[in-house]
Amino acid sequence: MTKRHLVFPVAIFLLLVTNISFSQQKNGIKPLKGLDASKIPVIPSLKEYVEQHRGSTSLIKSATPVGKADRQEFAPTNSRTDIISSEPYSGVATSVWKVARATNGTVNWMWSLHSNTANSTQSIKPNDAVSILISLKKTLHLEDPSVELRLMSDDHDELGKEHLRYAQYYQNIPVWNRDLYVHFDKSGEVNIINGTYEPTPKNIDLTATISSEAAQTLAIHDLLVKKQYAPVQGNIGKNPSPSAKLVLYPVEGKQPRLAYEVSVNANLLESYFYIVDAQTGELIDRIEHFCSLVPHKAIENFPTVQFEIGGSEPTAMPQAGFNNASGIDLNGVTRQFRTYQHTDGKYYLIWDLGSYNAGASQLPDQPSGGA
């Protein structure tokens, strides 16, 4: 296996392990058992890893075993299980369900057991799924599913089954990060309903006393205090400006709070969702919206980039050539390396120049040697 093809599998392996570890720490759940994160080796650099395993033809043989991952059965946390019957609605047959509930009383999972009518539950069209939800509104703890649930997606899997995803709303304001799924079997019957959502909110004051601009300012101020705000300047294909929208932010054991979800691209590496109380300006929460293998404490200075946008006059294209550059690696260490600047103005990372054959190469697409 060449060095060029080794980079991506190693990176993907590290990313998967990191995501598993992060999920366990943040949510307190363990979807896999048998892994020992302490056995994962620390790799000072990719070059050193390649040198240690030079000649190996198998990435698996070069890897370090950290345990055997076994799947655990799903069980909703602190839930109770009920057997209930739906209420007849607009010709929808009465059905019997097994229900696993969340701590707030809503449904985590529902499994259809059988119909109370002589015939099996009739097949329905996916856009009629709301009829089923209305017949189950008491079980779902939703006053009017037809108003509170809005279709987000309609997907078919490889087995021919259909899956609808609904977002939860209250008086046209989204309930933050809350949704409900309706699953159909091959015959077109609803057989599973699951989700994470809130009971219909009660008596919430929906009057925002601070503006969305003020919420954005509060989020940026927090990043400035933490010395994390270094936004990318210029138009690079996406708008780096902050944005804010009203949401109802769930609070455990209480009614949701009216808040702004502020999206901020803090710097070249990080982006966040800030939850700002829309009536007091309190910073309720800050959620990372990026992936990183680098511990925060290892980064002392966040890289900043300023893109100069040319005017209407054409500019001369640069000459192709190599340039010195530096950057922070995954261990927070500043490294020196060489880059190739093409005539289109783009830069390409080059390494292993010792094997690079300039005479036989046509950069950037057809190099001979190097990587």
N, C-alpha and C positions, 0 to 999 in steps of 0.2 A: 504494500500500500504506500503510495507516495505521500510526502508531507502535505502536499496541497489538499489532498482528500481527507487527511487526518484531522484537520482543524475543526470542521463543522461537527462531526460526531462527538468529539470530546466536549465542545462547547454545549451541544444539546444535552449530553449526559449531565454535565455540571448544572445546567439550568433546571433540568427536571428534578434533581436531588435538592437543589436550593428551594424550588417552589414547594416541594413536599414539606421540607423543614419549616418554611415560612408559614404555610397553611396550618401546620400543627401548632405552632407557637401562637398565631393570631387567634385562631378559632377554638383552640383547646380540643380539637377532635383528631382522631388518628384513622384515616381511611385505610392505611396499610399498617401491618404489624410485622415485626421481624427485622426492621432496618436499624442499624447502629451507625448514626451519623458521625460518631467520634472516630470511626475507622476510615472515613473518607480522607484520602491523602491530600496534603497541601502541595500544590504544584507551584514552585517559584516562578517558572516561566514555561511557555509552550515549547520553546526551543530545547530546554533541558529535558522535558518529558520525551520529546522526539529522540533525543540523543540516548536516553535511558532505554528506549524500546526500539532502537534502530535494528532493522532486519526482521522485525515481527510482521507477519502477514495478516494478523487478526487483531482487531481492536479489542475484542472480548478477552483474548489471552493477555493483553496488556493491561486490562482493567484490574482494580483491586476489589475483591468481593466485600460487601458491607452487610451481608445478611440476605435472608430470603424474604421476599415480600408476599404476604398472604392477604387475600381479600377478607374483610370483615363484613358481617351482615349489617344492613342499615337498621338503626333503631332511633326514632326521634327522641331528642333529649327531654326528660321530664314530661313525657306525653302519657295520655291515657287512650285506650282503645274502646270504641263503642260500636254497636250494631244498630243502624238506623234505617228508616224507610223514607223515601222521598214522598212529596205530596204531588198528586196528579196536577198537571199543568198543560193546557192546550193540547190534549191528546197524547202527552208523553206518559208512557206506562209507569206505574208506581214500581220502584225498584228498591232492593235491599243492598245496603253498603256496609262494609267494614271500614271504620274511620279511626285513624290515629291523629290525635290532636296535639297542637303546640301548647306552650304554657299560657299563651294569651287566649286560648279557647278556639282558635281558628284551626283549619284543617291542614295538617302536614301531608297526609296521604289518605286517599279513599279508594277502596277496591270494590267493584261491583260483584255481588255474590249471585243473585238471581232475581227474576222478576216476580212480582206478586200477582201478575195476571196470568191467564191461562197460556197465553203465547209469550214467547221470549220478547225482551225489550226490542222495540222496532228500531230499525236502522234509521239514522237521521243524517241530514246533510251537515257538514262541518259548520256552516254559518248559522245553523239552528242550535248550536251547542249552548247558547245563552238560555234556551228553553229548559235544558237540563239543569243549568245553574240556578235558574229561578225556582225550579221545583225543589232545589236543595238549599235555598237561601237561609233557612233557619239553621240548618246544619253548618253552613259556611259562615254564619254570623255576619251576613251582608244584607242590608235592607233592600237594595235594588241592584242586583248584578248587571242588569242591562245598562245601567248608567255608570256604575262604579268600575266596571271592567271594560277595557278597550283592547281590541286585538292588536298584538304587536307582530306576530309572525305565524305562518301556516306552513309547516314542513312535513315532508314525507320521508320515511326512512327506507332502508334497503329491503325491509320486509313488507313494504307496502302499507304500513300503518301511518296514520296522520296524527300530528301533534300541534295543538293550538296553544299559543302563549298570550296571556292577557296581562296588561299593566293595570295597576290599581290607581284610581283617581277618587278625589273627594271634591265635589263642586268645581270641577275642571282643573284642579291642582293635583299633580302626580304625588302619590305617596312614595317617598324615596325608597328605591331599590326593593319594591314589593311587586310580586307577580303571581299568577296562577296558571297552571297548565291543565289542559284537557286532552286526554289521550284516547284515540279510537283504535279498536281492533280491526282486523281485516274485513269484517262484515259491516263495518260502519257504525258499530255500537260504542258508546262511551263506556270504557271499562276501568279507567284510572283517572283520578284527579289529584293533583298535588301542587304545593306551592308554599311560599312564605309571604304572608300578607297580614294586614291588620283588620280587626273588626271595624265595621263602619264607624268612623269618628263621630263624636257627639259635641255639639255646642262649642266649636272652635272659632275663635276670632280670626278671621282671614284678612284683617286690615294690616298691611305692612306700614310701619312708621318710619323705616329708613329706606332709602332708595337702593336700587341694584348697584349704582355707582359707588355708594357708600360702603356696601358690602364688599365690593372688589377692593376698595382702598384698605379696608380692615384686613383682608387676606394678604395683600401685598405688604402691608406694614408688618405683619407677623413674619413673613419671609425675610424682610429687611433686618428685623431684630435678630433672626436666626442666621443672618449672613448667607442666605441661600438664594437671594433674588438677583439674577444676572441674566435677564431675558435676551434672547437672540434678536439682533437688530436686522431689519430688512425683510423683504419678501422672499421666502425660500420655499414656497409651494404650499404653506399652510399659515393661517392667521395665528400668530403667537399671542394676540391680545387676550386678556382675561374676559370671561363672560359669566353671567349670573342669571339664574332662573328661580322662580318661587317653587318650593316643594313643601310637603309635610314630612318632617323628619321623625321617624318612630322613636319613642322613648319607652324603655321596658317598664311595664306596670303603670304607665300614664298615657294620657292622650298625646298624639303626635304634636310637634311644635312647628309653627309656621316659620320657615327659614329660607335662606337663599343657598342654592348650591352654586358655589363659585369655582369655575374651572380656571386654573392658572398654570401656564408653562413657566416654571420658576427659572430654569436655566437650560443649558444644552442637554443635561442629563435627566432632569426631574420635572414632573408635573404632578399637581395635586388637585383634589376636590376639597374645598373648604365648605363647611356647613356653618352659616352665620345666622343667628337668630334675627328674624326680620322685624322684630319689635324692640329688642334691646341692644342689638349689635354684638351680643356675646358670641365668641368663637366656640361653637358646640363640639365640632369634630374636625379632624384633618385626615384625609384618606389619600394614601399614595396611589398614583395612577401611572406607575412605571415599573419596569423590572430592572434589577441591578444585582450583580454578584459582588459588588464592592461595598464593604461596611462603611457607614457614614463617617465613622471616626477616622477612617483611612484617607478621607478626602479633605485636605486643608484648603485648597483653592479650587473652586469650581471653574472649569474651562469656560471662557466666553468667546463668542464669535460674532463679528460684525460683518454683514454682507453689504457691499457697496452695490447699489443698483444704478446701472448706467442710464444716461439720459437718451435723448432722441438721436444723438450723433453716434455713428458706428465707431467701435473701438477696435484697435489692431489686436489680432489673436496672438497669444504668447508663443514663443519658440518652445519646442519640446525639450525636456531635459530633466536631470535629477536635482533634488533639493534636500537639504538637511531639515529634519523635523523632530519634534519631541511630543510625548503624550504620557498620560498616567495609565499604567496597566491595571489589571484586576486586583493586584495587591497594594495599590496606592503608591507604587514606585514610579518615578519619572524615568522614562526610557528614551533613548536617542535612536532614530531610525532614518531611513532614506525614503523619499517619495519620488514618484515620477509624475511630472506635469506634462499632460498631453496638449496638443495644439488646440483642443476644444476648451482649454482652461480648467479641466477637471484634474484632480490629484488621485494617484493610485498608490497604495501602500506596497512597497517592495521589500522582500527580505531574502536571505540566502544569496547575496550578490556574488558569492564565491563561485557559484555554479552558473551564473548568468552569462549567456553567449550573445553579446550585442550584435555581432555580425549576422547571426541566424534568427534574430528576434524581430518581430513587427509588433511593437507595443501600441496599445495595451492588450489587444485581443489574442496575439499569437506569440507569447514569449517562449524562448528557448532557455531552459534552466531557470533558476530563481523561482520565486512564488509571489 
